[in-house]
Amino acid sequence: MKIVVLDGYLVNFDGLDWDLGPGFQVHWYDDTPPEKVVDRIGNAEIVFVNRVRLTREIFQACPHLKFVGLFATGCNQVDLPAASEAGITVCNVPEYSTDAVAQQTMALLLNIATQAYAHNAYIHQGGWRASVDPAITRRPMFELAGKTIGIIGFGAIGRRVAALCEAFGMKVLAYRRTPPSSQDRFPLVPLDTLLEKSDIISLHCPLNEDSKELINRNTLAKMKSGTILLNTARGGILNEGDVLEALDSGRLYMLGTDVLSQEPPSPKHPFISHPKVFCTPHVGWLPKETRQRVLDICKENLLCWVKGTPIHVVNSQS
């Protein structure tokens, strides 16, 4: 069976194990521009993608395609209704990055609280040559203990972040659209309550029609002045223009984000050079252990589908 990997660089740039066994002919591409997607899929039955978009037009142009494997949990890069109409099974990788993304969230928050990244840059630039150094005290620092963090989206990652924050002495509030779970030991509150009472707000919800631009002028206005906003979910959850205004006005103290609405961003993206933005290039899922887990689950997804017992299917099946 012919398999095409359209953009496998990030998931396996260092040669992790992905032996699918006999019977599979793998065509691996580190990246694929939109204009080459159809040609590269060709007559393949199976395709794996990370961030390449798969649209209705692509499915119509590739009638042999029967299986789409995602090197990710999020599915917003695939037109799922069109895949279902074309008889294509789409499988994702659920809950592979819980520890890694929770770790990245805390890295963003700790850097904002301690200004460690700025102090490190200052040292590397030759700073800290005197006991009285105004450049050191120019970077305000604060303790996390006693602060309230509001977590929007309370699945596996949100719960892990809550536990880590609790260990730092923080109070946790959470909001989720679905009913409470037996695993919810932190208080679930209405969204407006969370926005009003939190010193820090961390986003861990999927990007869909309900969450698109959830953080906008209206929700920002309900936050405390000087709130810290963290986003390790998807860039599209923010109205980036409204967030920029909130940063400039002081409504937001800082934004710590691992994701943007356009990735990679335009060189003119305002967040890149903004002094109140601490931004990383969507690397929360890149630890070696995390990526090996992605490859292992993708292999399992494929082999189960071949056997006629598909797992982790994210689109409707006829």
N, C-alpha and C positions, 0 to 999 in steps of 0.2 A: 504494500500500500504506500502511495506517495504522500509524504508529509512535507509541508512547507512551513518553516519558521520565519516569519516576516521581520521580526525585530527582537532578536534574542540576545543582543549585546549585554544589556544591563543585568539580565538574569544569569548569564553564564559567560562573563568576560574572562574568567580565570580557569575554565576547563573543568567544571564540576562534573560529577558522574551523571550521565543521562543515557544509559544503555537501554534501549527499548526492546532489544531482542531481535531475533530473525523475522523477516517478513515486512520490515519497514524500510523505506528508502527516504532518508531525511535530506532535505535541501535547506541549509541554514543560511540565513541572512542576518547580519548584525543590525541592519536598519533597512527600511524600504520607504522611499518617497511615495506619496499618494498616486502619482501617475504610473508607477510600476507595479502596483498591487495586483491588478488583474493579470498582467503578463506573468508575474512570478507565481501566482496561484495556479494558473493554467488549468490542467486537468486533474489537479490534486483532489483527493477526497478529504484530506485532513489539513487544517492550518492551525498554527499556534501564534498568538499575538500577545504583546504586552500593552502597547499604547497606540498602535496603528488602528485607524478607524475602519470598520467594516460596515458598509452601507448597503441599502437595498440594491443599488445599481451594481455593486460588486457581486452580490449574491446572484443577481440575474445574469451577470456576465460569466459566472463560474458555476455552471449547472452540475458539475461533478462533485462539488463540495458537499460533504455530509456531516462534518464534525469541526467545530471551532473550540479550541482549548485556549483558555485565558491564563496567562502567567500573572494572575492578579485576582483579587476578590471583586473589585469594582467592575461593572459591566457596561458603563456608560459609553464606551467606545464602540459598542456593537449595537446595531439595530435589531433588537431581539424579536419584535413582531415580524420583521421581514425574514429573519432566520427561520422562525417557526413556519411561516408561509412557504418557505423553500424546502422544508423538511430537514433542516439542519439542526443538530443538537449542539447546544452551547454549554460548556462546563467551566466553572470557575474554581478558584482555590480558596475555600473559606477558612478564616481564622488561622492563617499561617504566620501572620506577622504581629500577633498580639504583643509579645515581649519586645520586639524590635521597635514598633511604633510607639508603644508606651515609653520605652527608653528614649526615643527621639523627642517625644513631647516633654519629658522631664529635662532633656538637654536644652531645649529651647527656653523653658521656664527658668532653669538654673542660670543660664547665660544672661538672661534679662535681670534676674535678681542680683547676681554677683558681678555682672559686667566682665566676666572672665575673658571673653573673646577680645574685648577692647583693651583690657590690661595686658593680655598676652601680646597683642599687636604693638602696644606702647613699648614693652620691653624689647621686642624684636627691632623696633625702630630706634633703639638707643636710649630710651627713656629710663627714669628712676636713677638719677645720678645725684640726688640730694635728699636730705631728710625732709626738708620743707619743699614739697613739690605740688603746686596747685593742680597740675594735670591729673594727678592721682585722685584727688578729692573732687574733681569736676564730674566724675562718674558716680552718681548716687547708687547706693546699694541698699537692700532691705532684706529682712528675714521672711521666710515663707511661713514659719510657725505663726498660727493665729489668723492667717488669711483664709478667706472663703473662696473655694474654686467651684465654679458651676460647670458641669460636664453635660454637653448637649450630644445625645447619642450614647446610650448606655448598654452597649453590647460588650463583647469580650474585651476590646481595647479600652473602652470607657471605664469598665470595672477595674481593670488593671491599673489604669492611671489613678483612679480613686484610691486604691489601696496604697500606691506609692505616695500620693499626696498626704494621706492619713499618717503615714510613717514620718512625714516631715512636720507633723503637728498641725495640719491644715483641716479646716472644716469642709465637708463635701456636700454639695447639692447636685442633684442629677435630674435630667429631663429626657424622657423617651416617649415616642408616639404609641408604642405597643404597651399592653398591660404589664404590670409588675411581674417579675420573675422571682422564683424562690431564691435565686442568687443575689437578689437586690437587698443588701444590708445597709445601704445608704439611702437617705430620704429622697424620694421622688417628688418633685414640685412642679407646678405649672411653669411654662416657659417664661411668662412675665415675671413671676416671682424670682426665678433664677437670674434673669437679666438685672433685676433691681438690687439683689442682695449680694451678688458675687463681686469679689475683687479681681478675680481672674476667671476667664471663660475659655474653655477648651472644647474644640469641635471634633466629634468622632462619629458623625452620622454619614450615611451614604449620600451621594449626590443623586437626587431625583427631582421630580417636579415639585414636591413639597419642600425640599430643602434648597432648591436653587435660589441663590441670592437671599438666603434666610437672614444673613447679617447685612442689613441695609440701613438707610437713614432712620426708619421707624424703630427698628430693634436697637440700634445704637443709641437712640435718644432715651431709651429706657434703662440704659446702663449707668452705673456710677461714673462720675467724672474721674478719669485716670485709670479706667479698667485696663487690664492686660488681656489681649486676645491671642489665643493659640490656635493654629490650624494645621493638623496633620492628616486631614481627611481629603478634601478635594477643593481646588481653588474656586470652583464655581459656586461654592456655598457662600462666598463673599460677593457683595457688590463692591468691587475694588475701588471704584470712584468714591463711593460713600465712606468706605474705610479710610481712604486717603484724607478726605475732609476731616474725619474724626481724629486722625493722627495729628493733623495740622492745628486743629482747634484745641487739642488737649483732652477731648472726650475719651480718647484712648491714650494710655500711657505709652504702650509699645505693642507692636504686632510681632509675634514669633510664628513663622510659617515655614513649612516644608513643601508647600504646594502653591501653584499659581494657576490662574484660569487658562493661560497659554504656556505650554511647556515644550521646549525651552522658551523663555520669554524674549520679547523684543528688547534690544539694547536700550530702548527708551522707556521701558516699563518703569513707572515711578517708584515702585517698591525697591528696586535694585539698589538705588543710591540714597534712599530715604534714611535719615539718621535715627528714626524711631522704628525701623524694621530690622529684625534679625531673621535672615532668610537662608535656608539651605536648599539644595537642588533636588528635592524629592528623593532623598536618600534614606528615609526612615526604614525602608524594607531591604536595604542592601547588605546587612551583615551576612557573612558566608553561610552561617547555619540557617538563616531565614531563606536564602535563595536555594539552598539544597532541598529544603522542605518544599518549596514551590515546585521544583523539578520532580521530586518524588511523587507529590500528589498529582501533578499533571500526567505523569506516567500511569499512575493508578487510574485516573479518569479515562485515559485513552484505552487501556486494556479492558476496563470494565465495559466501555462502550462497544468495543470489538466483540466482547462476549454476549452482548445484548442485554446487559444489566447496568445501564449508565448510572453514575452517581454525580452529585454536585451539579445537577442540571439547573440552569437559571432561566430557561425559556420554556414556554408551553409546548407540549408534545401532542401531536394528533393521534 
